[in-house]
Amino acid sequence: MAIYALLDYDTLKKYNISIKDFCQTAKGLKAKILQYRDKNSSNEEKKERLKEIKKYWKKPLIINDTLELLNMADGIHIGQEDLENICKRYNLSPFEVIEKLKNGKWEIKEKFYFTDEKKNQKKIVGLSTHNKEEILNANSLPLSYIGLGAYRQTSTKKTSNILGQKVIELIKYSYHPVAVIGGVRIYDKIPANFKVIGSDICKLTSIQSKKKRIFKRKLKTL
């Protein structure tokens, strides 16, 4: 079971953590994937943060939701509502949407913000799921993985659908690799391919930063 690090920008601001420090902690935990989630910034701001993340993170990098920035990352993670809205907006089936995203051939008329460095490369595409029905529907789509949750209640995203230990049974229905998300902690033992951790990495980073500051102050007094 590997760690999938969730860099939620609002959480970083809450803990006063830099992108550099978060990425270094994620690397120290041997995380395999990092997702950048940012619900309140403009696409231009997200673009600049993606550039900064890539200075410190060389493994697979996933963008959350933002289609316009797909080709600045190795892949994208979308939710059920996102998929439904995209299908309606572009008159495509869920299969067609995922296929286009995965092939890196998403073309829309709106302004793009991406650079060409990862254009037309095969992309990682993940989809959020919350129950058996959504998992079974996802089985028919050419996804790279599914996100399954929420495992616990979390302060970053309010949800009434808390699965807890039910995820252990639900994982068995998926044909795709499973990343368990939502209130997951570093030391949780879940029989999934990935456990998605955000706030716990931030807490650990914050503790490490405090220890460094204390150590530096002690050095100055010597």
N, C-alpha and C positions, 0 to 999 in steps of 0.2 A: 504494500500500500504506500503510494507516493504522496508527497505534499504538493498541492496545487495552490500557489500563493495568490491571494486576492488583495491587490493594491487598490483599496477604496480611498479616493482622494479626500473625501470629507472626513474619514476616520483618521487619516494622516494629519489633517489640520487639527482635529480634536486633541490628538496626543502630541502635537507640535513635533512631528517626525518628518525628516527630509526623505525625498525619494531615494537618495543615495543610501541612507541608513536602512530603510526598509529593504531595498534590494540586497544589501550586504547581509542582513539577517536572514532573508529568504535563501540566499546562497549558502549561508552557514548551516541552515536546516536541510540542505540538499534538496530543495524544492525542484521539481521537474518542469513546471509551467508557471507562468505569472500572467494574471489577468488584470488589466487596468480598467477600473470602473470609476466613472465620474459623471454624476447625474446633473450637475449644476453649472458646469463650465461651457464656454463656447467651443465650437470645433477648432477654432484657431488656437485657443488655450490648450485643448487636448492634444493638438498636433505638436506643440512645443514640449508638452510633458512626455509624450511618446518619444520624442528625440532624446530627452533627458534620461528616461528609463533605459533606453537602448545603450546609453553610455556605460551602464552598470549591470545590465542584464543581457546575456548572450544566448540564453536558452529560449524555447518557444514563448512568444509573447502574444497574448490574446487581447483584443479590444472588446469592450462590452457595448453591444447595441449599435454603435455608430458606423453605419454602412459607409459613410463618406471617407472613413479612415481605415477601411479594411486593408488596403494595400500598403499601409505603413506597418502592418503587423503580420504575424504568422497565421492569424485566424481571428474568428469572432465568436462571441457567445451571445445568443439571443433568447428571449423569453417566449412563452406561449403567445402572449398578446402581441409581441413584436412580430412574430411569424405571421399571425393572423392579419395584422395591419399591412405587412409587406405584401402578402398575397392579394389583399383587396386593392392596395394602391397600384400594383403593377399587373393585376389580372393574371396571376400565376398560381399554380398549385404548390402546396408545401414541398413536394418533391422537386419541382423546378427551381424554387427559391434556394433550397439547400444545395442542389447540384450546381447552380450558378455561383453561389458563394464559395463552395468548395473548390471549384475550378478557377477561382480568382478572376472571373469574367463578368463581374457585376458592372453594368453600365446603366447609369441614370442621367437624366437631363440636368439635374441640379449641379451646382458648383462642386467640384472635387477639391479636396485638400491634401490628397496623398502625394508622396513622391513616387518615382517609378522604380525604386530599388527592389520592391517585392511584387511588382505588378505581374499578373498572369502566372504566378506560382501557385501550386496546390496549397489550399488553405485548410486549417483545422476549423471545424465548425461544431459548436456545442449548442445544445438546446436544453432549457430548463424543463423538468418534469416534476410532478407533485403527487401522482397517484398511478395506479395500475393502468387505467385507460390511456393516460398520456404516454406511458412507457410503451404500451403495445402499439400505439399510433407512431411513436418515434422509431419503432423497429422497422417500419416500412420506408424510412427516410435514409438517405446516404450520409448520415452523420458520422463525425469522428468520435463523439462521446455524448452522453447525456449528463446534465446536472440533476441531482435528485435531492429534494429537501422540502421544507426545512427540517434539519435534524433537531435543532433546539430553537428557542426564541432568540432573536438577535436584535441589538440596538440599531443596527444599520438598515434593517429592512423589516417592517412590521408585517406579520403574517399570522393568520389563524390556523394555518395548516401545518401543525407540528407533528412530524412523523415519529421521532424518537427511534425506538428499536424496530419499528415497522419497516425501516429501510432495509433491514437484513433480509426480510422476505421479499420485498419489492425488487431488490437488486437482481434476484434470480430470473425475473421476467425480461430483463434487458438483453438484447443481442449486441448492444454497443458497450464499450467501456463505461463505467459509472464513476462520476465524481460527486461525492456526497457534500452538500453545501448547507450553510445556515447554522451558525452557532457552533461549528465544529472546532474542537480544541486540539492542540498539538499532540497530546498523548492519548486521544481517543482511539480505540481499536475498533475499526469498522471494516468488514470484509468487502471493501470496494477497491477499485483500481486507484482512485485518488480521493483524498480528503481535502476540501477547499477551506483554507484557513486565512482569515483576514485580521480580525480584532486581536486574536491571540498573538499573532506575529507583531502587531503594533505594541501590545503590552510588553512583550519580550524586548523589543527594540527600545522602548522607553526606559525599561529597567537597565538595559545595557548602557544607554546614554547617560543615565544618572550615575552609574558606577564609574564611567569614564570621567565625568565632571568631578566627582569626589576624589578620584585618584590624581587628577591634575592639580586639584587644590592642595592635596597632601604633598605633592612633589614641590610645590611652590614654597611650602613652609619648611622644607628640609634645608 
